[in-house]
Amino acid sequence: MKTQVKNKRPNTSSIHDQLGCDTLSLRGGVYLAKWSYFYSGGLSEQVCSEKITQAFPEAYVIDAGDHWHSFVGGAKTGGPQDTYYWVTFKLES
């Protein structure tokens, strides 16, 4: 007899790869994706949100924004001294 397995939520590594974001974290069921930039190159928080909903139709975008910081040489990607677009979202089961 075969046991049916429910669709498992993808792990953060596979979500990171599918979105092409620079950093991805998960806390309390809420994901935070960040796309760092020096020049926006056509990206915006709206474009990043759409990337998430296209890759994961079951995703619910909670909030999105632009964290701007003046240039700091050697700033860590996605860190507080970096400039990046961010999106928080949940994956509904």
C-alpha positions as CSV (number, residue, x, y, z in Angstrom):
1,M,0.0,0.0,0.0
2,K,1.3,3.4,-1.0
3,T,1.4,6.2,1.5
4,Q,0.5,9.6,0.1
5,V,2.8,12.4,1.1
6,K,1.5,15.9,1.3
7,N,3.3,18.6,-0.8
8,K,6.2,19.7,1.3
9,R,7.1,23.3,1.5
10,P,10.3,23.9,-0.5
11,N,13.4,24.6,1.5
12,T,15.0,28.0,1.7
13,S,17.9,27.0,-0.5
14,S,15.6,26.0,-3.4
15,I,13.4,29.2,-2.9
16,H,16.6,31.3,-2.9
17,D,17.7,29.7,-6.2
18,Q,14.3,30.1,-7.8
19,L,14.0,33.8,-6.9
20,G,17.5,34.8,-7.7
21,C,17.6,36.9,-4.6
22,D,20.9,37.8,-2.8
23,T,19.7,36.7,0.7
24,L,16.7,34.8,2.0
25,S,15.8,34.2,5.6
26,L,12.9,32.5,7.4
27,R,11.6,33.4,10.8
28,G,8.3,32.4,12.3
29,G,6.9,31.2,8.9
30,V,7.7,34.6,7.3
31,Y,10.4,34.8,4.5
32,L,12.5,37.8,3.9
33,A,14.1,38.1,0.5
34,K,16.6,40.8,-0.4
35,W,18.0,41.9,-3.8
36,S,21.1,44.2,-3.4
37,Y,21.8,46.9,-5.9
38,F,24.1,49.8,-6.7
39,Y,22.1,50.9,-9.7
40,S,18.5,49.6,-9.7
41,G,18.7,48.2,-13.3
42,G,14.9,48.1,-13.7
43,L,14.4,46.4,-10.3
44,S,11.9,47.8,-7.8
45,E,10.1,46.4,-4.8
46,Q,7.1,45.8,-7.1
47,V,9.2,43.8,-9.6
48,C,10.7,41.7,-6.7
49,S,7.2,41.0,-5.3
50,E,6.1,39.9,-8.8
51,K,9.1,37.5,-9.0
52,I,7.9,35.9,-5.8
53,T,4.2,35.5,-6.9
54,Q,5.2,34.2,-10.3
55,A,7.6,31.6,-8.9
56,F,5.2,30.7,-6.0
57,P,1.5,31.3,-6.8
58,E,0.6,30.3,-3.3
59,A,2.8,33.1,-1.8
60,Y,1.2,35.9,0.1
61,V,3.3,39.1,0.0
62,I,3.1,40.8,3.4
63,D,5.2,43.9,2.7
64,A,8.0,45.2,0.4
65,G,10.3,48.1,0.3
66,D,13.6,49.8,-0.6
67,H,16.4,50.0,2.0
68,W,18.7,52.8,0.7
69,H,22.0,53.5,2.3
70,S,24.8,55.7,1.0
71,F,27.7,53.8,-0.5
72,V,30.0,52.0,2.0
73,G,32.9,50.1,0.4
74,G,32.9,46.5,1.5
75,A,29.3,46.5,2.9
76,K,28.0,42.9,3.3
77,T,25.3,41.9,0.8
78,G,21.9,42.4,2.4
79,G,23.5,43.9,5.5
80,P,22.4,47.1,7.2
81,Q,25.0,49.2,5.3
82,D,23.9,47.8,1.9
83,T,21.2,49.1,-0.5
84,Y,18.6,46.5,-1.3
85,Y,15.0,45.8,-2.2
86,W,13.2,43.6,0.3
87,V,10.0,41.6,0.3
88,T,8.4,39.7,3.2
89,F,6.1,36.9,2.3
90,K,4.5,33.6,3.5
91,L,3.9,30.4,1.6
92,E,0.3,29.2,2.1
93,S,-0.1,25.4,2.2
